[in-house]
Amino acid sequence: MADWDYEIFWTETIKHIKGELEEQEFAMWFNIEYLRSTERELIVAVPSSFYRDQVKQRYQSYIENKIRELTGKDLSIQFEVQSKKDPPKTPAAPEKTESLPEQKKPARETKSQKSAKQNHSQLRKDYIFDNYVIGDNNNFASNAAMAIARNPGDAYNPFLIYGGVGLGKTHLMQAIGNYIYENSDQKVIYITAESFTNEFIHAIKEGPSKAAAFKNKYRYADVLLIDDIHFLQKKYETQEELFHTFNALYDAKKQIVFTCDRPLSELKNFSDRLSNRFGKGLNVDLQPPDYETRFAILKMKTEARGVNIPDEVIALVSKNVSSNIRDLESALIKLIAYAELVGKPITVETAQQQLKDVFASPRQTNMSIETIQRVVADYFSLSHNDLKSKKRTQNIVFPRQLSMFIAREITEYSTTEVGQSFGGRDHTTVMHACQKIEERITADPSLESTIQTLIRMIKEYSAKS
Ligand SMILES: Nc1ncnc2c1ncn2[C@@H]1O[C@H](COP(=O)(O)OP(=O)(O)OP(=O)(O)O)[C@@H](O)[C@H]1O
């Protein structure tokens, strides 16, 4: 694994730490830059030997623990002193702007993904890294996916991508498959959990030789990609079969990738031992894209279709369709179809008229939970990461419960979805939070007016962003 690069994990670790520490403390002690990595070490730069000694003493084990949580590996941090003229760069949140965003880059790969090989029969040929736009919502997941595609079976195995509908799980998973298929002779198998189940039931019905053929087919894969494993809930026999397939592949160091619509902890009627196995590797989530990323995705999709749509129209659609990327694409297709049918260019006016129902649908007007978190956190002088963190101090627990309560009041998100947005908490935590807030309102009616103030602020914030 000589060419392994832990930079993405370093970036992610720093992001977590930034969310946990006071702003000042972070700015003071995390003037640390990633340099390179070896199999067991991450080498980072600090500005002076004094700084190095202080950081080592205060934070080395804290950082190493964080990295272990993310990678599952015991990596040690080595500090190199490198004086710099430039001031430290601390990651800053992207500013929200009404203007057109700069073009984001798709996830380009260094190796060419185009070759003379025939397309893989189970993989969509356009689901490749080159067509996958990277934004803050999927940065970690897509970088991890590329690292896995370059070293299948080596480091992050199994790899689980989870997140809500239409956020790019299948695309990313198939990009891994396409990359490996194009660049090696490894046998890549992609299947949805539903087809896996149907094939399994059919094979058993057909008798022992078909059942054996089924087992062999999956156990001799080099790379197994199974989409939508939440479908396996309650399918105990298929889970059992997959458990054995998993063990055979895992022991042989073959890469396994799964997608799921929720974190493993939220799967119901799912065997613990299977869930434990899946949880062994790297689990990453995909969040809904921000405005800039939506714009970049639409821009890329229009270019790929060879249609000419003004940037103002792309901006309008990106602003008004925020639920997921599939909805974004559907809106675009609707516009293109209309323009082709009536033979007219697409303008802001036609887009507004043709997509007015889409823009007004409850899915699009639904307030994002992140907006609620940001406004409530700001009100209580916290960072919005505090609300998603595991911290249980009273100054954080109350705003967190309040945010959950407001999310249930003014959005259509389920308790499961709300819980997931608060650091992957269970839906029962959300129910408990709502009950606690209701009890507090009964005991202290002035809380009701605080809640109304917050809701007004959230709506104003949302209208501006
Ligand atoms: N980052 C991205 N860049 C470009 N296109 C994207 C991106 N993410 C998703 N898409 C596109 O959005 C559409 C939906 O993606 P995909 O089917 O992978 O979502 P999903 O999360 O698997 O959804 P589901 O849960 O419904 O199966 C696809 O056309 C995909 O190409």
The ligand as a MOL file (V3000), in Angstrom:
LIG
                    3D

  0  0  0     0  0            999 V3000
M  V30 BEGIN CTAB
M  V30 COUNTS 31 33 0 0 0
M  V30 BEGIN ATOM
M  V30 1 N -22.4840 14.2870 -7.2280 0
M  V30 2 C -23.1840 14.0120 -8.3370 0
M  V30 3 N -22.7680 14.4660 -9.5220 0
M  V30 4 C -23.4840 14.2260 -10.6410 0
M  V30 5 N -24.6270 13.5170 -10.6800 0
M  V30 6 C -25.0820 13.0260 -9.5280 0
M  V30 7 C -24.3820 13.2410 -8.2970 0
M  V30 8 N -25.0560 12.6280 -7.3100 0
M  V30 9 C -26.1250 12.0580 -7.8870 0
M  V30 10 N -26.1440 12.2880 -9.2100 0
M  V30 11 C -27.1640 11.8510 -10.1760 0
M  V30 12 O -28.4210 11.8250 -9.4860 0
M  V30 13 C -29.2010 10.7350 -9.9190 0
M  V30 14 C -29.6080 9.8970 -8.7130 0
M  V30 15 O -28.4360 9.2750 -8.1960 0
M  V30 16 P -28.4350 7.7780 -7.6060 0
M  V30 17 O -29.3830 6.9070 -8.3540 0
M  V30 18 O -27.0160 7.3500 -7.5170 0
M  V30 19 O -29.0290 8.0860 -6.1710 0
M  V30 20 P -29.2810 7.0730 -4.9660 0
M  V30 21 O -28.7920 7.7670 -3.7430 0
M  V30 22 O -28.7140 5.7430 -5.2690 0
M  V30 23 O -30.8580 7.0200 -4.9320 0
M  V30 24 P -31.8310 5.8410 -4.3640 0
M  V30 25 O -31.7170 5.8710 -2.8940 0
M  V30 26 O -33.1760 6.2910 -4.8110 0
M  V30 27 O -31.4000 4.5630 -4.9590 0
M  V30 28 C -28.3490 9.9710 -10.9130 0
M  V30 29 O -28.7100 10.3440 -12.2160 0
M  V30 30 C -26.9350 10.4290 -10.6270 0
M  V30 31 O -26.1130 10.4200 -11.7860 0
M  V30 END ATOM
M  V30 BEGIN BOND
M  V30 1 1 1 2
M  V30 2 1 2 3
M  V30 3 2 2 7
M  V30 4 2 3 4
M  V30 5 1 4 5
M  V30 6 2 5 6
M  V30 7 1 6 7
M  V30 8 1 6 10
M  V30 9 1 7 8
M  V30 10 2 8 9
M  V30 11 1 9 10
M  V30 12 1 10 11
M  V30 13 1 11 12
M  V30 14 1 11 30
M  V30 15 1 12 13
M  V30 16 1 13 14
M  V30 17 1 13 28
M  V30 18 1 14 15
M  V30 19 1 15 16
M  V30 20 2 16 17
M  V30 21 1 16 18
M  V30 22 1 16 19
M  V30 23 1 19 20
M  V30 24 2 20 21
M  V30 25 1 20 22
M  V30 26 1 20 23
M  V30 27 1 23 24
M  V30 28 2 24 25
M  V30 29 1 24 26
M  V30 30 1 24 27
M  V30 31 1 28 29
M  V30 32 1 28 30
M  V30 33 1 30 31
M  V30 END BOND
M  V30 END CTAB
M  END
